[in-house]
């Protein structure tokens, strides 16, 4: 299992539906596209072995955010997602031996 798989399992346990992993378009990538209710979530997953150099979510830079936003615009324009609200989340994953510790940050950034 890798960090993205751990994040997907974590989100499923919270009631999210994983729509598409690794969505790529126009030079941009989103690790996970998921939904909960009428919210379409574009989720960046950051995995680290340690937080010694900062929390994993601190590495989601503004240029990376802008790429995710661009991909989200393409994805959310498609049917049946046009009426969904859009949200940008980050799941930070710390790998500890054979275990993963996930932290879900909703509304981590805005467009």
N, C-alpha and C positions, 0 to 999 in steps of 0.2 A: 504494500500500500504506500502511496505517496501523499504529499500534503494536499493536493487537489482532491484526491479520492477521500481523504479524511474529512476535508471541509464539506464535500458533497454529502457524505454520510451524516455528519453533524447537522447540516441544514435540513436534511430529510427528517431527522429525529425531531426537529423543531417545527415540522409541518410544511416545509417548503417543497415545491415540486421543481426538480431540476429539469429545465427545458432543453438546454444545450451546454455541454462542456466545450471549452476551447473554441468559441465562436471567433472566426477571423473574417475580416472584410476591410478593404481599403487601407491596408498596411497597419491595421489595428487588431488587437486580440483582447477578448474578455475571457477570463478563466472559467467562469460559470455564469450562465443566464438561468435565473430561477424565478418562480412566482410564488406569491402567497396572497390569497384573496385577489384583489384587483391591482396588486402592485407587481410590477416587473422589475426585478433586481438584477443589476449588472454588478458582478462580484469579482473583485481582485483577491486572489489568494496569495499570501506571502508566508513562506515556510522558512524557518531558521532552526538551527540546532540549539542556539543559545540567544538570549536577549542581551548579552554582554555589550553589544555595540548599538543597542537601541531596540525598541519593540519592532517586530516585523512590519507593522502597519506604517511605521515612520519612513519606510522605503518606497511608499507609493507616492512618487514625486508628481508635481503638477504636470510635466510633459506626459507622464504615463496616464494621469487622470484625463487629460485632453484626448488621448487616443481611445480610452475607454468610452468617453462621451461621444466621440465620432462613431464608434462601432454601435453604440446604443441607439443613435439616431437612425442608422440603417435598419437595425433589428426591429425597433419599436414602430417603424413605419409600415411593417408587414401586417397583413391580416393574420391572426385575429387579435393582434396586440395593440392596435391603434387606440383603443379606449382605456388601456391600462395606465396607471400612474407609474412614473419611472423613479427609481431610487438607485443610488450608488453606494454599495457596501464594500467592506473589506473584512475578510476572515484571516486573522493571523493564526498561524499554526506553529507551535513549538514542538519539535520532535525530541522526545525523551526516550532513549533506548528503543523499545518496540512500541511505544505509546505516543499518541499525539494529543496535545492540549490545544483546543481551538477557542478563539475568542472572536465573537461576531460583532462588528461595529456597524450598526445601521446608520444610514445617512452620513457616511464617512466623508463624503465631499459632494459638492454640487456643481452643476454645469454653468 
